């Protein structure tokens, strides 16, 4: 298993979006906040490389969701498998 993965692929595998193209479009249009090695920055490139331990913050509608990446995964699996890819931060309804 690789140590890195594209942001849009991970968002799709973790079931934040129904398709990879929807994930990529959201990253391009809205941007995502990515915390990596203690640095937080806004990312608007779907091909941004992420690793385990990074924190991703995204806005969908009126909801702000922050998650820590626990695993990159190997496929888009069932919801239970997808939820194991991240840990929800700051409490929230996901």
Backbone as JSON Lines, residues from 0, in Angstrom:
{"i":0,"aa":"X","n":[0.84,-1.19,0.0],"ca":[0.0,0.0,0.0],"c":[0.88,1.24,0.0]}
{"i":1,"aa":"X","n":[0.5,2.23,-0.76],"ca":[1.28,3.46,-0.87],"c":[1.18,4.29,0.4]}
{"i":2,"aa":"X","n":[2.19,5.13,0.62],"ca":[2.22,6.01,1.8],"c":[1.5,7.32,1.53]}
{"i":3,"aa":"X","n":[1.21,7.62,0.26],"ca":[0.53,8.86,-0.1],"c":[-0.61,8.56,-1.06]}
{"i":4,"aa":"X","n":[-1.51,9.54,-1.19],"ca":[-2.66,9.38,-2.07],"c":[-3.15,10.77,-2.47]}
{"i":5,"aa":"X","n":[-3.79,10.87,-3.62],"ca":[-4.4,12.13,-4.05],"c":[-5.58,12.46,-3.15]}
{"i":6,"aa":"X","n":[-5.74,13.74,-2.85],"ca":[-6.82,14.2,-1.98],"c":[-8.2,13.82,-2.53]}
{"i":7,"aa":"X","n":[-8.44,14.03,-3.83],"ca":[-9.75,13.73,-4.39],"c":[-10.08,12.24,-4.33]}
{"i":8,"aa":"X","n":[-9.08,11.4,-4.5],"ca":[-9.3,9.95,-4.42],"c":[-9.67,9.56,-3.0]}
{"i":9,"aa":"X","n":[-8.97,10.14,-2.02],"ca":[-9.28,9.81,-0.62],"c":[-10.68,10.28,-0.23]}
{"i":10,"aa":"X","n":[-11.05,11.5,-0.64],"ca":[-12.39,12.0,-0.32],"c":[-13.47,11.1,-0.9]}
{"i":11,"aa":"X","n":[-13.22,10.55,-2.09],"ca":[-14.15,9.63,-2.73],"c":[-14.17,8.29,-1.99]}
{"i":12,"aa":"X","n":[-13.0,7.76,-1.67],"ca":[-12.93,6.48,-0.95],"c":[-13.59,6.58,0.43]}
{"i":13,"aa":"X","n":[-13.45,7.74,1.09],"ca":[-14.01,7.93,2.42],"c":[-15.5,8.29,2.36]}
{"i":14,"aa":"X","n":[-16.04,8.32,1.15],"ca":[-17.47,8.54,0.91],"c":[-17.98,9.93,1.3]}
{"i":15,"aa":"X","n":[-17.11,10.93,1.17],"ca":[-17.58,12.3,1.35],"c":[-18.29,12.77,0.08]}
{"i":16,"aa":"X","n":[-17.96,12.14,-1.06],"ca":[-18.58,12.47,-2.34],"c":[-18.9,11.18,-3.09]}
{"i":17,"aa":"X","n":[-19.99,11.22,-3.89],"ca":[-20.42,10.02,-4.62],"c":[-19.48,9.63,-5.75]}
{"i":18,"aa":"X","n":[-18.83,10.62,-6.37],"ca":[-17.9,10.33,-7.46],"c":[-16.59,11.08,-7.23]}
{"i":19,"aa":"X","n":[-15.55,10.57,-7.86],"ca":[-14.25,11.23,-7.76],"c":[-14.3,12.6,-8.44]}
{"i":20,"aa":"X","n":[-15.04,12.72,-9.52],"ca":[-15.11,14.01,-10.21],"c":[-15.84,15.06,-9.35]}
{"i":21,"aa":"X","n":[-16.85,14.64,-8.58],"ca":[-17.49,15.57,-7.65],"c":[-16.51,16.03,-6.57]}
{"i":22,"aa":"X","n":[-15.7,15.11,-6.08],"ca":[-14.69,15.45,-5.08],"c":[-13.68,16.43,-5.66]}
{"i":23,"aa":"X","n":[-13.2,16.16,-6.87],"ca":[-12.22,17.04,-7.51],"c":[-12.82,18.42,-7.76]}
{"i":24,"aa":"X","n":[-14.06,18.47,-8.21],"ca":[-14.72,19.75,-8.46],"c":[-14.88,20.56,-7.18]}
{"i":25,"aa":"X","n":[-15.22,19.9,-6.08],"ca":[-15.37,20.59,-4.81],"c":[-14.03,21.19,-4.36]}
{"i":26,"aa":"X","n":[-12.97,20.42,-4.49],"ca":[-11.65,20.91,-4.1],"c":[-11.26,22.11,-4.96]}
{"i":27,"aa":"X","n":[-11.51,22.05,-6.27],"ca":[-11.18,23.16,-7.16],"c":[-11.98,24.42,-6.85]}
{"i":28,"aa":"X","n":[-13.29,24.26,-6.65],"ca":[-14.18,25.41,-6.45],"c":[-14.15,25.97,-5.04]}
{"i":29,"aa":"X","n":[-14.26,25.1,-4.05],"ca":[-14.4,25.54,-2.66],"c":[-13.1,25.52,-1.89]}
{"i":30,"aa":"X","n":[-12.2,24.65,-2.28],"ca":[-10.96,24.5,-1.53],"c":[-11.16,23.65,-0.28]}
{"i":31,"aa":"X","n":[-10.07,23.17,0.23],"ca":[-10.05,22.33,1.42],"c":[-8.9,22.85,2.28]}
{"i":32,"aa":"X","n":[-9.09,22.85,3.59],"ca":[-7.96,23.17,4.47],"c":[-7.27,21.86,4.82]}
{"i":33,"aa":"X","n":[-5.97,21.84,4.65],"ca":[-5.18,20.64,4.9],"c":[-4.09,20.97,5.91]}
{"i":34,"aa":"X","n":[-4.05,20.22,7.01],"ca":[-2.99,20.37,8.01],"c":[-2.04,19.19,7.84]}
{"i":35,"aa":"X","n":[-0.78,19.52,7.54],"ca":[0.24,18.5,7.29],"c":[1.51,18.91,8.02]}
{"i":36,"aa":"X","n":[2.01,18.05,8.87],"ca":[3.22,18.33,9.65],"c":[3.14,19.66,10.39]}
{"i":37,"aa":"X","n":[1.98,19.94,10.98],"ca":[1.83,21.15,11.78],"c":[1.53,22.42,11.01]}
{"i":38,"aa":"X","n":[1.52,22.35,9.7],"ca":[1.22,23.53,8.87],"c":[-0.16,23.36,8.26]}
{"i":39,"aa":"X","n":[-0.98,24.43,8.36],"ca":[-2.32,24.4,7.77],"c":[-2.35,25.35,6.6]}
{"i":40,"aa":"X","n":[-2.9,24.89,5.48],"ca":[-3.02,25.76,4.31],"c":[-4.23,25.36,3.5]}
{"i":41,"aa":"X","n":[-4.67,26.31,2.68],"ca":[-5.81,26.06,1.8],"c":[-5.3,25.37,0.54]}
{"i":42,"aa":"X","n":[-6.0,24.35,0.13],"ca":[-5.61,23.57,-1.04],"c":[-6.75,23.63,-2.05]}
{"i":43,"aa":"X","n":[-6.43,23.93,-3.32],"ca":[-7.47,23.93,-4.36],"c":[-7.07,23.06,-5.55]}
{"i":44,"aa":"X","n":[-6.14,22.15,-5.32],"ca":[-5.72,21.22,-6.36],"c":[-6.1,19.8,-5.94]}
{"i":45,"aa":"X","n":[-6.98,19.15,-6.72],"ca":[-7.44,17.8,-6.36],"c":[-6.31,16.78,-6.26]}
{"i":46,"aa":"X","n":[-5.21,17.01,-6.96],"ca":[-4.08,16.08,-6.95],"c":[-3.14,16.27,-5.78]}
{"i":47,"aa":"X","n":[-3.5,17.13,-4.84],"ca":[-2.66,17.34,-3.66],"c":[-2.4,16.01,-2.96]}
{"i":48,"aa":"X","n":[-1.16,15.75,-2.61],"ca":[-0.79,14.49,-1.97],"c":[-1.07,14.59,-0.47]}
{"i":49,"aa":"X","n":[-1.71,13.56,0.06],"ca":[-2.0,13.49,1.49],"c":[-1.39,12.22,2.07]}
{"i":50,"aa":"X","n":[-1.22,12.21,3.38],"ca":[-0.68,11.04,4.07],"c":[-1.49,10.78,5.32]}
{"i":51,"aa":"X","n":[-1.29,9.63,5.9],"ca":[-1.94,9.28,7.16],"c":[-1.52,10.28,8.22]}
{"i":52,"aa":"X","n":[-2.48,10.75,9.04],"ca":[-2.19,11.72,10.08],"c":[-2.53,13.15,9.7]}
{"i":53,"aa":"X","n":[-2.7,13.42,8.4],"ca":[-3.1,14.76,7.96],"c":[-4.51,15.05,8.45]}
{"i":54,"aa":"X","n":[-4.83,16.33,8.6],"ca":[-6.17,16.74,8.99],"c":[-6.8,17.49,7.82]}
{"i":55,"aa":"X","n":[-7.98,17.07,7.4],"ca":[-8.7,17.67,6.28],"c":[-9.94,18.37,6.83]}
{"i":56,"aa":"X","n":[-10.13,19.63,6.44],"ca":[-11.32,20.37,6.83],"c":[-12.03,20.81,5.57]}
{"i":57,"aa":"X","n":[-13.31,20.43,5.45],"ca":[-14.08,20.81,4.28],"c":[-15.43,21.38,4.69]}
{"i":58,"aa":"X","n":[-15.95,22.25,3.83],"ca":[-17.25,22.87,4.05],"c":[-18.21,22.31,3.02]}
{"i":59,"aa":"X","n":[-19.34,21.76,3.51],"ca":[-20.39,21.27,2.62],"c":[-21.69,21.87,3.12]}
{"i":60,"aa":"X","n":[-22.25,22.77,2.34],"ca":[-23.46,23.47,2.78],"c":[-23.13,24.32,3.98]}
{"i":61,"aa":"X","n":[-23.88,24.16,5.05],"ca":[-23.65,24.93,6.27],"c":[-22.78,24.15,7.27]}
{"i":62,"aa":"X","n":[-22.29,23.0,6.87],"ca":[-21.52,22.15,7.78],"c":[-20.02,22.22,7.5]}
{"i":63,"aa":"X","n":[-19.26,22.4,8.57],"ca":[-17.8,22.33,8.49],"c":[-17.4,21.01,9.14]}
{"i":64,"aa":"X","n":[-16.66,20.21,8.4],"ca":[-16.24,18.9,8.89],"c":[-14.73,18.83,8.91]}
{"i":65,"aa":"X","n":[-14.17,18.47,10.06],"ca":[-12.73,18.25,10.18],"c":[-12.5,16.8,10.55]}
{"i":66,"aa":"X","n":[-11.62,16.16,9.8],"ca":[-11.31,14.76,10.06],"c":[-9.8,14.54,10.01]}
{"i":67,"aa":"X","n":[-9.35,13.61,10.83],"ca":[-7.96,13.18,10.77],"c":[-7.92,11.92,9.93]}
{"i":68,"aa":"X","n":[-6.99,11.85,9.01],"ca":[-6.86,10.69,8.14],"c":[-6.18,9.57,8.92]}
{"i":69,"aa":"X","n":[-6.91,8.49,9.13],"ca":[-6.38,7.35,9.88],"c":[-5.76,6.3,8.94]}
{"i":70,"aa":"X","n":[-6.3,6.23,7.72],"ca":[-5.83,5.25,6.73],"c":[-6.17,5.78,5.35]}
{"i":71,"aa":"X","n":[-5.36,5.42,4.36],"ca":[-5.62,5.87,3.0],"c":[-6.57,4.94,2.26]}
{"i":72,"aa":"X","n":[-6.69,3.71,2.72],"ca":[-7.58,2.76,2.07],"c":[-7.01,2.24,0.76]}
{"i":73,"aa":"X","n":[-7.66,1.24,0.23],"ca":[-7.22,0.65,-1.04],"c":[-8.33,0.66,-2.08]}
{"i":74,"aa":"X","n":[-9.57,0.95,-1.63],"ca":[-10.71,0.95,-2.55],"c":[-11.83,1.75,-1.93]}
{"i":75,"aa":"X","n":[-12.89,1.98,-2.7],"ca":[-14.11,2.59,-2.16],"c":[-15.0,1.44,-1.72]}
{"i":76,"aa":"X","n":[-15.02,1.2,-0.45],"ca":[-15.77,0.07,0.09],"c":[-17.09,0.51,0.69]}
{"i":77,"aa":"X","n":[-17.71,-0.37,1.46],"ca":[-18.98,-0.05,2.11],"c":[-18.79,1.06,3.15]}
{"i":78,"aa":"X","n":[-19.89,1.7,3.58],"ca":[-19.78,2.81,4.53],"c":[-18.98,2.5,5.8]}
{"i":79,"aa":"X","n":[-19.13,1.33,6.35],"ca":[-18.39,0.99,7.57],"c":[-16.88,1.0,7.32]}
{"i":80,"aa":"X","n":[-16.48,0.5,6.16],"ca":[-15.07,0.49,5.79],"c":[-14.58,1.92,5.56]}
{"i":81,"aa":"X","n":[-15.41,2.75,4.93],"ca":[-15.05,4.13,4.65],"c":[-14.87,4.92,5.95]}
{"i":82,"aa":"X","n":[-15.72,4.7,6.93],"ca":[-15.62,5.43,8.19],"c":[-14.36,5.08,8.97]}
{"i":83,"aa":"X","n":[-13.78,3.93,8.7],"ca":[-12.54,3.54,9.36],"c":[-11.34,4.31,8.79]}
{"i":84,"aa":"X","n":[-11.54,5.02,7.68],"ca":[-10.44,5.77,7.07],"c":[-10.17,7.09,7.78]}
{"i":85,"aa":"X","n":[-11.09,7.55,8.64],"ca":[-10.9,8.84,9.28],"c":[-11.48,8.86,10.69]}
{"i":86,"aa":"X","n":[-11.07,9.88,11.44],"ca":[-11.6,10.12,12.78],"c":[-12.15,11.54,12.79]}
{"i":87,"aa":"X","n":[-13.4,11.68,13.13],"ca":[-14.07,12.98,13.16],"c":[-13.5,13.82,14.3]}
{"i":88,"aa":"X","n":[-13.16,15.07,14.0],"ca":[-12.65,16.0,15.01],"c":[-13.7,17.06,15.31]}
{"i":89,"aa":"X","n":[-13.6,17.71,16.45],"ca":[-14.46,18.83,16.81],"c":[-15.92,18.45,16.86]}
{"i":90,"aa":"X","n":[-16.24,17.21,17.12],"ca":[-17.63,16.77,17.17],"c":[-18.4,17.19,15.93]}
{"i":91,"aa":"X","n":[-19.38,16.51,15.58],"ca":[-20.14,16.86,14.38],"c":[-21.03,15.72,13.97]}
{"i":92,"aa":"X","n":[-21.92,15.99,13.07],"ca":[-22.92,14.99,12.72],"c":[-22.51,14.01,11.65]}
{"i":93,"aa":"X","n":[-21.28,13.73,11.36],"ca":[-20.95,12.78,10.29],"c":[-20.77,11.41,10.83]}
